[in-house]
C-alpha cells in the first residue's frame, strides 16, 4: 500500500501528533508545511545569531513555510525557542543522512566554507542560494545575487574600504529577500528567564541601575578581537567609581580593531568607536605584526565618557541594560 501522509508540520509517521488521534484518518490540527527551506549555517556563534535577522524576511516572502536550520552543537541553543524556525539539526552524520533524503524547495547556504558548500551541493532542492563548491573544490556563488558577497571575501579593498552594507543586508540580498533591517531573533528559555530573575534578586539589581557588561572574550579564529587584561582592569576600575553603575546590553558601545565595522548594525542602540587613520585595520590576520596597534588605540576614555553620558541622561531608566563589547 502506498501512503500519502498529510503535508503537515506536526506529522512524523512515528506516532500520533496528539494523544488518542489517528493522523491518517483525521488531522486535528493541520499546519501545512508550505515552502520547505533549509538554512546551512555552521559559522561561529555570533555569525549564527546575525543570520537570524533574515528570518522575518523569509516569513514575509514565504508566509506559509517550514524552516529547517543545520548548525554546530555549540550554536544550537541560540536557535532554541525561535518561533520562526521549525527544526534544528546538529552537524553530525545522522543529520546528513536525513537532510540528503528530504527534497527542499530552497536551500540557503550562508557559509563560505568547504564543508557547508559540500553539503549544499549534495542536497536535493528546487533552488540553491548562497555558496557551493566547484568541481575543483573551490567555493563559488550559486546565484547572481550572491556574487557581491562572494567578491567581498576576495577583495580586501572592496570589503574594508568600499563596502557600506551590513552582513544582514548582504544576506537578504543574496537570498533574494526584501531587506527590512530586521533585528536578531533570540528568545530565552523559561529556565534562562528564571536565572535572570534570580540573579537580579541576589545582586539587588533594579530598573534604577545602569548595568554595564564587558565582553571579555572572542573566538579562537580571531584571538585579537578583545581588549588586553590591563585595558579591562582600567575600564572596570573607572566604571566602578561611578555612582549607580553596576554593570551594560541595550545601549552598545562597540569598539573595532580587527572587525569590519561597516558590516555590523547596532540598530540605533549605541555608538561605534573606529580606529582613525590605521591602514591595517580592519584585517583578516590571526596574529598581528604591528603589536596589536588597533587594540592599543581603542579609546578607553570615550567608552567611560559614553557610559557616564548614558547614566547622566537618565537612559539607564528608559533602557535598564547596556553593553560594552568589541
SELUM-119172 format. One record per atom (N, C-alpha, C): chain; x, y, z. Coordinates in steps of 0.2 Angstrom, whole numbers, always signed. Example, Ala and Ser with C-alpha at 12.3 -4.5 7.8 and 13.67 -1.06 7.14 Angstrom:
<nodes>
- lumse,c1,c2,c3
- A,+66,-28,+39
- A,+62,-22,+39
- A,+66,-16,+39
- A,+64,-11,+35
- A,+68,-5,+36
- A,+64,+0,+39
</nodes>
This chain:
<nodes>
- lumse,c1,c2,c3
- A,+4,-6,+0
- A,+0,+0,+0
- A,+4,+6,+0
- A,+3,+11,-4
- A,+6,+17,-4
- A,+3,+22,+0
- A,+7,+25,+5
- A,+4,+30,+9
- A,+5,+37,+7
- A,+0,+41,+8
- A,+1,+48,+6
- A,+0,+52,+12
- A,+5,+53,+17
- A,+4,+56,+23
- A,+2,+64,+22
- A,-1,+66,+27
- A,-3,+73,+27
- A,+3,+78,+27
- A,+3,+83,+22
- A,+9,+88,+22
- A,+8,+93,+28
- A,+9,+90,+34
- A,+8,+94,+40
- A,+14,+95,+44
- A,+16,+100,+47
- A,+22,+101,+51
- A,+22,+96,+56
- A,+17,+94,+59
- A,+17,+90,+65
- A,+18,+83,+64
- A,+16,+81,+58
- A,+16,+73,+56
- A,+23,+71,+55
- A,+25,+65,+59
- A,+31,+62,+58
- A,+31,+55,+56
- A,+25,+52,+56
- A,+25,+45,+54
- A,+27,+40,+59
- A,+29,+43,+65
- A,+32,+38,+70
- A,+26,+37,+76
- A,+23,+42,+77
- A,+17,+42,+82
- A,+12,+47,+81
- A,+6,+47,+84
- A,+1,+52,+84
- A,+4,+59,+85
- A,+2,+64,+82
- A,+4,+70,+83
- A,+2,+73,+90
- A,-4,+70,+91
- A,-8,+72,+98
- A,-11,+66,+101
- A,-11,+65,+107
- A,-13,+58,+110
- A,-20,+57,+108
- A,-21,+50,+107
- A,-28,+47,+105
- A,-31,+50,+99
- A,-26,+51,+94
- A,-29,+53,+87
- A,-26,+49,+82
- A,-29,+48,+76
- A,-26,+44,+71
- A,-25,+49,+65
- A,-19,+51,+64
- A,-17,+56,+59
- A,-19,+54,+52
- A,-19,+48,+50
- A,-21,+46,+44
- A,-28,+46,+42
- A,-32,+46,+47
- A,-39,+47,+46
- A,-42,+54,+47
- A,-39,+57,+52
- A,-41,+64,+53
- A,-36,+68,+56
- A,-34,+74,+53
- A,-29,+78,+56
- A,-33,+84,+61
- A,-31,+83,+67
- A,-34,+88,+72
- A,-32,+95,+72
- A,-25,+96,+70
- A,-23,+102,+70
- A,-18,+103,+64
- A,-21,+104,+58
- A,-17,+104,+52
- A,-13,+110,+51
- A,-7,+110,+50
- A,-2,+116,+49
- A,+2,+114,+43
- A,+0,+117,+37
- A,+3,+115,+31
- A,+11,+117,+31
- A,+14,+112,+28
- A,+22,+113,+28
- A,+23,+119,+23
- A,+20,+120,+18
- A,+21,+125,+13
- A,+28,+125,+10
- A,+32,+130,+9
- A,+38,+130,+6
- A,+43,+127,+11
- A,+47,+122,+9
- A,+52,+119,+13
- A,+59,+123,+12
- A,+61,+126,+17
- A,+68,+130,+17
- A,+73,+127,+22
- A,+79,+126,+19
- A,+84,+124,+24
- A,+90,+130,+24
- A,+92,+132,+30
- A,+97,+136,+31
- A,+103,+132,+33
- A,+109,+133,+29
- A,+115,+130,+31
- A,+120,+135,+34
- A,+121,+135,+41
- A,+125,+140,+44
- A,+129,+137,+50
- A,+135,+135,+48
- A,+140,+132,+53
- A,+145,+137,+55
- A,+145,+143,+55
- A,+150,+148,+57
- A,+150,+149,+64
- A,+154,+153,+67
- A,+154,+155,+74
- A,+147,+157,+77
- A,+147,+156,+83
- A,+140,+158,+86
- A,+138,+165,+85
- A,+142,+170,+85
- A,+140,+177,+83
- A,+137,+177,+76
- A,+140,+174,+71
- A,+138,+174,+65
- A,+131,+170,+64
- A,+130,+165,+68
- A,+123,+162,+68
- A,+118,+166,+70
- A,+120,+170,+76
- A,+115,+175,+79
- A,+113,+180,+74
- A,+118,+183,+70
- A,+117,+188,+65
- A,+112,+185,+59
- A,+113,+179,+57
- A,+109,+176,+52
- A,+102,+176,+54
- A,+100,+175,+61
- A,+93,+175,+62
- A,+89,+181,+60
- A,+93,+187,+59
- A,+90,+193,+56
- A,+86,+192,+50
- A,+88,+187,+46
- A,+85,+186,+39
- A,+78,+182,+40
- A,+77,+179,+46
- A,+71,+175,+47
- A,+64,+179,+46
- A,+64,+185,+48
- A,+57,+189,+47
- A,+56,+190,+39
- A,+62,+191,+36
- A,+61,+192,+29
- A,+59,+186,+25
- A,+62,+180,+27
- A,+60,+174,+25
- A,+52,+173,+25
- A,+50,+174,+31
- A,+42,+174,+33
- A,+38,+179,+29
- A,+41,+184,+27
- A,+37,+189,+23
- A,+37,+186,+16
- A,+42,+183,+14
- A,+42,+181,+7
- A,+38,+174,+6
- A,+39,+170,+11
- A,+36,+163,+12
- A,+32,+163,+18
- A,+26,+166,+18
- A,+22,+166,+24
- A,+20,+159,+27
- A,+19,+154,+22
- A,+17,+148,+23
- A,+24,+143,+22
- A,+28,+142,+27
- A,+34,+139,+26
- A,+36,+135,+32
- A,+41,+130,+30
- A,+44,+126,+35
- A,+51,+127,+35
- A,+54,+130,+40
- A,+61,+132,+40
- A,+65,+128,+45
- A,+70,+124,+41
- A,+75,+120,+45
- A,+82,+123,+45
- A,+85,+122,+50
- A,+92,+125,+51
- A,+97,+120,+53
- A,+103,+119,+50
- A,+108,+115,+52
- A,+114,+119,+54
- A,+116,+117,+60
- A,+122,+121,+63
- A,+126,+117,+68
- A,+131,+120,+71
- A,+135,+116,+76
- A,+132,+116,+82
- A,+134,+111,+86
- A,+131,+110,+93
- A,+132,+116,+97
- A,+137,+119,+97
- A,+138,+125,+102
- A,+133,+131,+100
- A,+131,+131,+94
- A,+127,+137,+92
- A,+119,+135,+92
- A,+118,+129,+93
- A,+111,+127,+93
- A,+106,+130,+98
- A,+109,+131,+104
- A,+105,+134,+109
- A,+103,+141,+107
- A,+106,+144,+103
- A,+104,+151,+101
- A,+98,+151,+97
- A,+96,+145,+94
- A,+91,+145,+89
- A,+85,+142,+93
- A,+86,+139,+99
- A,+80,+136,+103
- A,+75,+142,+104
- A,+69,+140,+105
- A,+63,+144,+107
- A,+62,+150,+101
- A,+64,+148,+95
- A,+63,+153,+90
- A,+57,+151,+86
- A,+52,+155,+86
- A,+45,+154,+83
- A,+46,+154,+76
- A,+51,+156,+73
- A,+52,+157,+65
- A,+56,+151,+63
- A,+58,+146,+67
- A,+62,+140,+65
- A,+58,+134,+67
- A,+57,+129,+62
- A,+53,+123,+64
- A,+57,+118,+66
- A,+63,+117,+64
- A,+68,+111,+66
- A,+75,+113,+65
- A,+79,+111,+70
- A,+86,+112,+70
- A,+90,+106,+70
- A,+94,+105,+66
- A,+98,+99,+65
- A,+105,+101,+67
- A,+109,+96,+71
- A,+116,+97,+73
- A,+120,+94,+67
- A,+126,+97,+66
- A,+131,+95,+61
- A,+134,+88,+64
- A,+131,+83,+61
- A,+133,+76,+63
- A,+130,+71,+58
- A,+133,+65,+57
- A,+132,+61,+52
- A,+124,+59,+51
- A,+121,+58,+57
- A,+114,+56,+57
- A,+110,+62,+53
- A,+112,+68,+54
- A,+108,+74,+51
- A,+109,+74,+44
- A,+116,+72,+42
- A,+117,+72,+35
- A,+113,+67,+31
- A,+112,+61,+34
- A,+108,+56,+31
- A,+101,+59,+30
- A,+98,+61,+35
- A,+91,+64,+35
- A,+90,+69,+29
- A,+95,+74,+30
- A,+94,+80,+25
- A,+95,+78,+18
- A,+99,+73,+17
- A,+100,+71,+10
- A,+94,+68,+7
- A,+90,+65,+11
- A,+84,+62,+9
- A,+78,+67,+8
- A,+78,+73,+11
- A,+72,+77,+10
- A,+73,+82,+4
- A,+68,+83,+1
- A,+68,+87,-5
- A,+65,+94,-3
- A,+70,+99,-3
- A,+69,+106,-1
- A,+67,+110,-7
- A,+63,+115,-5
- A,+61,+120,-11
- A,+67,+125,-12
- A,+70,+127,-6
- A,+75,+132,-6
- A,+80,+130,-1
- A,+87,+130,-3
- A,+92,+129,+2
- A,+96,+136,+2
- A,+97,+139,+8
- A,+101,+145,+8
- A,+108,+143,+12
- A,+113,+143,+9
- A,+120,+142,+12
- A,+123,+148,+14
- A,+124,+150,+20
- A,+126,+156,+22
- A,+134,+156,+22
- A,+137,+150,+23
- A,+144,+150,+24
- A,+148,+149,+18
- A,+154,+152,+19
- A,+159,+151,+14
- A,+165,+147,+16
- A,+162,+140,+17
- A,+167,+135,+20
- A,+166,+129,+15
- A,+171,+125,+15
- A,+170,+119,+10
- A,+165,+114,+13
- A,+165,+113,+20
- A,+160,+108,+22
- A,+153,+110,+21
- A,+151,+117,+22
- A,+145,+119,+21
- A,+143,+119,+14
- A,+148,+121,+10
- A,+147,+121,+2
- A,+146,+114,+0
- A,+150,+109,+2
- A,+149,+102,+0
- A,+142,+99,+2
- A,+140,+101,+8
- A,+133,+98,+10
- A,+128,+101,+5
- A,+129,+108,+4
- A,+124,+111,+0
- A,+123,+108,-7
- A,+129,+106,-10
- A,+129,+103,-17
- A,+126,+96,-17
- A,+126,+92,-11
- A,+124,+86,-10
- A,+116,+85,-9
- A,+113,+91,-7
- A,+106,+91,-6
- A,+102,+92,-12
- A,+95,+89,-11
- A,+90,+90,-16
- A,+86,+96,-15
- A,+86,+100,-20
- A,+82,+107,-19
- A,+80,+110,-26
- A,+74,+113,-25
- A,+72,+116,-31
- A,+76,+122,-33
- A,+79,+126,-28
- A,+83,+131,-29
- A,+89,+131,-23
- A,+95,+133,-25
- A,+100,+133,-20
- A,+103,+140,-21
- A,+104,+144,-15
- A,+106,+151,-15
- A,+112,+151,-10
- A,+116,+156,-12
- A,+122,+157,-7
- A,+128,+154,-11
- A,+132,+149,-7
- A,+138,+147,-10
- A,+138,+139,-10
- A,+142,+137,-15
- A,+143,+130,-16
- A,+150,+128,-18
- A,+152,+122,-21
- A,+159,+120,-22
- A,+159,+119,-30
- A,+165,+121,-33
- A,+166,+119,-40
- A,+169,+112,-40
- A,+170,+110,-46
- A,+172,+103,-47
- A,+179,+102,-45
- A,+183,+108,-43
- A,+189,+108,-41
- A,+190,+109,-33
- A,+184,+109,-30
- A,+184,+110,-23
- A,+184,+118,-21
- A,+183,+122,-25
- A,+184,+129,-24
- A,+177,+132,-22
- A,+176,+137,-17
- A,+170,+140,-16
- A,+168,+144,-21
- A,+161,+144,-23
- A,+158,+148,-29
- A,+152,+150,-27
- A,+149,+156,-30
- A,+142,+158,-29
- A,+138,+154,-33
- A,+132,+153,-30
- A,+127,+148,-34
- A,+122,+152,-37
- A,+121,+159,-36
- A,+116,+163,-39
- A,+119,+170,-40
- A,+117,+174,-45
- A,+120,+180,-47
- A,+119,+185,-41
- A,+114,+184,-37
- A,+113,+189,-31
- A,+118,+188,-25
- A,+122,+182,-26
- A,+127,+180,-21
- A,+134,+183,-23
- A,+134,+185,-29
- A,+141,+187,-31
- A,+144,+193,-28
- A,+140,+198,-26
- A,+143,+204,-22
- A,+146,+201,-16
- A,+143,+197,-12
- A,+145,+195,-5
- A,+151,+190,-7
- A,+151,+187,-12
- A,+157,+182,-14
- A,+163,+187,-15
- A,+162,+192,-19
- A,+168,+196,-21
- A,+171,+200,-15
- A,+167,+201,-10
- A,+169,+205,-4
- A,+174,+200,+0
- A,+174,+194,-1
- A,+178,+189,+3
- A,+185,+189,-1
- A,+185,+191,-7
- A,+191,+190,-11
- A,+195,+197,-12
- A,+192,+202,-10
- A,+195,+209,-12
- A,+195,+213,-5
- A,+201,+213,-2
- A,+201,+217,+4
- A,+199,+224,+4
- A,+201,+227,-2
- A,+199,+235,-3
- A,+192,+235,-3
- A,+189,+231,-7
- A,+182,+231,-8
- A,+178,+230,-1
- A,+180,+225,+3
- A,+177,+224,+9
- A,+178,+229,+14
- A,+184,+231,+15
- A,+186,+235,+21
- A,+186,+243,+19
- A,+186,+245,+13
- A,+186,+252,+12
- A,+180,+254,+7
- A,+177,+250,+4
- A,+172,+252,-1
- A,+165,+250,+1
- A,+164,+244,+4
- A,+158,+242,+6
- A,+154,+245,+11
- A,+148,+247,+11
- A,+144,+250,+16
- A,+138,+246,+19
- A,+138,+240,+16
- A,+132,+236,+18
- A,+133,+232,+24
- A,+129,+231,+28
- A,+129,+226,+34
- A,+129,+219,+32
- A,+131,+214,+36
- A,+130,+207,+34
- A,+123,+205,+33
- A,+118,+208,+38
- A,+111,+206,+37
- A,+109,+208,+30
- A,+111,+214,+28
- A,+108,+216,+21
- A,+111,+212,+16
- A,+118,+211,+16
- A,+121,+206,+11
- A,+117,+200,+11
- A,+116,+197,+16
- A,+112,+190,+16
- A,+105,+191,+13
- A,+102,+196,+15
- A,+95,+196,+12
- A,+95,+197,+5
- A,+100,+201,+2
- A,+101,+202,-5
- A,+103,+195,-9
- A,+107,+192,-5
- A,+110,+186,-9
- A,+105,+180,-9
- A,+100,+180,-4
- A,+95,+175,-4
- A,+88,+178,-7
- A,+89,+183,-10
- A,+83,+186,-14
- A,+77,+188,-9
- A,+79,+191,-4
- A,+74,+193,+1
- A,+74,+200,+2
- A,+68,+203,+4
- A,+67,+210,+5
- A,+70,+212,+11
- A,+75,+217,+11
- A,+79,+219,+17
- A,+75,+224,+21
- A,+73,+222,+27
- A,+69,+227,+31
- A,+73,+229,+37
- A,+79,+228,+38
- A,+83,+230,+44
- A,+80,+226,+50
- A,+79,+220,+49
- A,+76,+216,+55
- A,+81,+215,+60
- A,+80,+215,+66
- A,+85,+213,+71
- A,+85,+206,+72
- A,+91,+204,+76
- A,+92,+197,+78
- A,+86,+194,+82
- A,+85,+188,+81
- A,+79,+184,+84
- A,+82,+180,+89
- A,+82,+181,+96
- A,+84,+177,+101
- A,+80,+177,+107
- A,+77,+172,+109
- A,+72,+171,+114
- A,+75,+166,+119
- A,+74,+169,+126
- A,+77,+165,+131
- A,+72,+160,+133
- A,+74,+154,+136
- A,+70,+149,+138
- A,+67,+151,+145
- A,+62,+147,+147
- A,+59,+149,+154
- A,+65,+148,+159
- A,+69,+143,+158
- A,+75,+142,+163
- A,+79,+148,+163
- A,+81,+150,+157
- A,+86,+156,+157
- A,+82,+162,+160
- A,+76,+163,+159
- A,+72,+169,+161
- A,+72,+169,+169
- A,+71,+163,+172
- A,+71,+162,+179
- A,+78,+163,+182
- A,+84,+161,+178
- A,+90,+163,+181
- A,+91,+170,+181
- A,+89,+174,+176
- A,+90,+181,+176
- A,+86,+184,+182
- A,+80,+182,+183
- A,+77,+185,+189
- A,+80,+183,+196
- A,+83,+177,+196
- A,+87,+175,+202
- A,+93,+180,+203
- A,+96,+181,+197
- A,+102,+185,+198
- A,+101,+192,+200
- A,+96,+195,+197
- A,+94,+201,+199
- A,+92,+202,+206
- A,+88,+197,+209
- A,+86,+197,+216
- A,+92,+196,+220
- A,+97,+192,+218
- A,+103,+190,+223
- A,+108,+196,+223
- A,+108,+200,+217
- A,+113,+206,+217
- A,+109,+212,+219
- A,+103,+212,+219
- A,+99,+218,+221
- A,+98,+223,+215
- A,+99,+221,+209
- A,+98,+225,+203
- A,+91,+227,+202
- A,+89,+233,+201
- A,+83,+235,+199
- A,+83,+240,+193
- A,+77,+242,+191
- A,+77,+246,+185
- A,+81,+253,+186
- A,+82,+255,+192
- A,+86,+261,+193
- A,+93,+260,+192
- A,+96,+254,+191
- A,+103,+254,+190
- A,+105,+254,+182
- A,+111,+257,+181
- A,+113,+256,+174
- A,+118,+250,+174
- A,+117,+245,+171
- A,+120,+239,+171
- A,+125,+239,+165
- A,+132,+238,+167
- A,+137,+238,+162
- A,+140,+232,+161
- A,+140,+228,+155
- A,+143,+222,+154
- A,+149,+222,+149
- A,+154,+219,+151
- A,+160,+219,+147
- A,+161,+212,+144
- A,+161,+213,+137
- A,+163,+207,+133
- A,+170,+205,+133
- A,+173,+201,+137
- A,+180,+200,+138
- A,+183,+195,+133
- A,+179,+191,+130
- A,+181,+186,+126
- A,+180,+186,+118
- A,+183,+181,+115
- A,+182,+181,+107
- A,+183,+174,+105
- A,+182,+172,+99
- A,+183,+166,+96
- A,+190,+164,+95
- A,+192,+158,+95
- A,+199,+156,+93
- A,+201,+158,+86
- A,+196,+159,+82
- A,+198,+160,+75
- A,+202,+167,+74
- A,+199,+172,+78
- A,+202,+179,+78
- A,+203,+181,+86
- A,+209,+178,+88
- A,+210,+179,+96
- A,+212,+186,+98
- A,+213,+191,+93
- A,+214,+198,+95
- A,+208,+202,+95
- A,+202,+199,+94
- A,+196,+203,+95
- A,+194,+205,+102
- A,+199,+207,+106
- A,+197,+208,+113
- A,+202,+213,+116
- A,+200,+217,+121
- A,+205,+221,+124
- A,+210,+217,+128
- A,+215,+221,+130
- A,+220,+217,+134
- A,+218,+217,+142
- A,+221,+213,+146
- A,+219,+212,+153
- A,+220,+219,+156
- A,+225,+223,+155
- A,+226,+229,+158
- A,+221,+234,+156
- A,+219,+234,+150
- A,+213,+239,+147
- A,+207,+237,+151
- A,+205,+231,+152
- A,+199,+229,+155
- A,+199,+231,+163
- A,+205,+230,+166
- A,+206,+232,+173
- A,+205,+240,+173
- A,+208,+244,+169
- A,+207,+251,+169
- A,+199,+253,+168
- A,+196,+250,+163
- A,+189,+251,+162
- A,+185,+249,+168
- A,+186,+243,+171
- A,+182,+241,+177
- A,+183,+246,+183
- A,+189,+248,+184
- A,+191,+252,+190
- A,+187,+259,+189
- A,+187,+262,+183
- A,+184,+268,+181
- A,+177,+268,+182
- A,+174,+263,+179
- A,+166,+262,+179
- A,+164,+261,+186
- A,+168,+257,+190
- A,+166,+256,+197
- A,+166,+262,+202
- A,+169,+267,+200
- A,+169,+274,+203
- A,+163,+278,+202
- A,+159,+276,+197
- A,+153,+280,+195
- A,+147,+278,+200
- A,+144,+282,+203
- A,+138,+281,+207
- A,+132,+278,+203
- A,+129,+272,+205
- A,+123,+270,+202
- A,+125,+265,+196
- A,+131,+264,+195
- A,+133,+259,+189
- A,+135,+252,+192
- A,+131,+247,+190
- A,+133,+241,+192
- A,+136,+237,+186
- A,+134,+237,+181
- A,+136,+233,+175
- A,+135,+236,+168
- A,+132,+232,+157
- A,+129,+235,+152
- A,+127,+231,+146
- A,+118,+231,+140
- A,+116,+227,+135
- A,+112,+230,+129
- A,+108,+235,+131
- A,+104,+238,+126
- A,+107,+244,+123
- A,+111,+248,+127
- A,+115,+253,+124
- A,+122,+250,+123
- A,+124,+250,+116
- A,+130,+247,+115
- A,+136,+252,+113
- A,+141,+250,+116
- A,+147,+254,+114
- A,+152,+249,+111
- A,+152,+249,+105
- A,+156,+244,+101
- A,+163,+247,+98
- A,+168,+244,+101
- A,+175,+246,+98
- A,+177,+241,+93
- A,+181,+244,+88
- A,+183,+240,+82
- A,+190,+240,+81
- A,+193,+235,+79
- A,+200,+234,+78
- A,+201,+230,+72
- A,+201,+223,+73
- A,+201,+218,+68
- A,+195,+218,+64
- A,+189,+219,+67
- A,+182,+218,+64
- A,+181,+223,+59
- A,+177,+221,+54
- A,+174,+226,+49
- A,+168,+230,+52
- A,+169,+236,+53
- A,+163,+240,+57
- A,+157,+241,+52
- A,+158,+242,+46
- A,+153,+243,+41
- A,+148,+238,+41
- A,+150,+231,+42
- A,+146,+226,+42
- A,+142,+224,+48
- A,+143,+228,+53
- A,+139,+227,+60
- A,+134,+233,+60
- A,+128,+231,+62
- A,+122,+235,+63
- A,+121,+235,+71
- A,+121,+241,+74
- A,+119,+242,+81
- A,+112,+243,+82
- A,+108,+244,+76
- A,+101,+245,+77
- A,+99,+251,+81
- A,+103,+257,+80
- A,+102,+263,+83
- A,+102,+262,+91
- A,+106,+258,+93
- A,+107,+257,+101
- A,+113,+259,+104
- A,+117,+263,+100
- A,+124,+265,+103
- A,+128,+268,+98
- A,+135,+267,+100
- A,+140,+271,+96
- A,+145,+266,+94
- A,+149,+267,+88
- A,+154,+263,+86
- A,+161,+267,+87
- A,+166,+264,+90
- A,+172,+268,+91
- A,+177,+264,+86
- A,+179,+268,+81
- A,+183,+266,+75
- A,+190,+269,+75
- A,+195,+265,+74
- A,+202,+267,+74
- A,+203,+272,+68
- A,+205,+278,+69
- A,+206,+283,+63
- A,+213,+282,+60
- A,+213,+282,+54
- A,+220,+283,+50
- A,+224,+277,+51
- A,+221,+271,+53
- A,+225,+265,+53
- A,+224,+261,+47
- A,+229,+260,+43
- A,+228,+257,+36
- A,+227,+249,+37
- A,+230,+247,+42
- A,+230,+239,+43
- A,+223,+237,+46
- A,+219,+241,+48
- A,+213,+240,+51
- A,+207,+241,+47
- A,+202,+237,+46
- A,+201,+230,+49
- A,+206,+225,+45
- A,+206,+219,+47
- A,+211,+214,+43
- A,+208,+207,+45
- A,+211,+202,+41
- A,+210,+195,+42
- A,+215,+192,+47
- A,+220,+195,+49
- A,+226,+192,+52
- A,+224,+189,+59
- A,+226,+182,+60
- A,+225,+179,+67
- A,+231,+182,+72
- A,+237,+183,+69
- A,+242,+186,+73
- A,+244,+193,+70
- A,+246,+197,+74
- A,+247,+204,+72
- A,+255,+206,+71
- A,+257,+208,+66
- A,+264,+210,+65
- A,+266,+217,+68
- A,+261,+221,+70
- A,+261,+228,+72
- A,+260,+229,+80
- A,+261,+223,+84
- A,+260,+224,+91
- A,+253,+226,+93
- A,+248,+224,+89
- A,+241,+225,+90
- A,+240,+232,+91
- A,+242,+236,+86
- A,+241,+244,+87
- A,+234,+246,+87
- A,+229,+242,+83
- A,+222,+244,+83
- A,+219,+243,+90
- A,+222,+238,+94
- A,+219,+237,+101
- A,+222,+242,+105
- A,+228,+244,+105
- A,+231,+249,+109
- A,+228,+256,+108
- A,+225,+257,+102
- A,+222,+263,+100
- A,+214,+264,+102
- A,+212,+258,+105
- A,+205,+259,+107
- A,+204,+264,+113
- A,+200,+269,+112
- A,+199,+275,+116
- A,+195,+273,+122
- A,+198,+271,+127
- A,+195,+269,+134
- A,+191,+275,+137
- A,+194,+281,+136
- A,+191,+287,+139
- A,+184,+288,+136
- A,+184,+287,+129
- A,+177,+288,+126
- A,+172,+283,+128
- A,+175,+277,+130
- A,+170,+272,+132
- A,+167,+274,+139
- A,+172,+276,+143
- A,+170,+278,+150
- A,+165,+284,+150
- A,+167,+289,+145
- A,+163,+295,+144
- A,+156,+293,+142
- A,+155,+288,+137
- A,+149,+287,+135
- A,+144,+283,+140
- A,+148,+279,+144
- A,+144,+276,+150
- A,+141,+282,+155
- A,+146,+287,+156
- A,+144,+292,+160
- A,+138,+296,+157
- A,+139,+297,+150
- A,+133,+301,+147
- A,+127,+297,+148
- A,+127,+291,+147
- A,+120,+287,+147
- A,+118,+287,+154
- A,+122,+287,+159
- A,+120,+287,+166
- A,+117,+294,+168
- A,+120,+299,+166
- A,+118,+306,+167
- A,+112,+308,+164
- A,+111,+305,+158
- A,+105,+307,+154
- A,+99,+304,+156
- A,+99,+299,+161
- A,+94,+295,+163
- A,+92,+290,+159
- A,+96,+288,+154
- A,+94,+282,+149
- A,+94,+276,+153
- A,+97,+276,+159
- A,+98,+270,+162
- A,+91,+267,+165
- A,+86,+272,+165
- A,+79,+270,+167
- A,+75,+268,+161
- A,+76,+272,+156
- A,+72,+270,+150
- A,+75,+264,+147
- A,+82,+263,+147
- A,+85,+257,+144
- A,+89,+254,+150
- A,+86,+249,+154
- A,+90,+247,+160
- A,+96,+244,+159
- A,+98,+241,+153
- A,+104,+237,+152
- A,+107,+240,+146
- A,+114,+239,+146
- A,+118,+242,+140
- A,+124,+237,+140
- A,+128,+238,+134
- A,+134,+234,+133
- A,+140,+237,+131
- A,+146,+235,+133
- A,+152,+237,+131
- A,+155,+231,+128
- A,+156,+231,+121
- A,+158,+225,+118
- A,+163,+226,+112
- A,+167,+222,+110
- A,+171,+223,+104
- A,+167,+221,+98
</nodes>
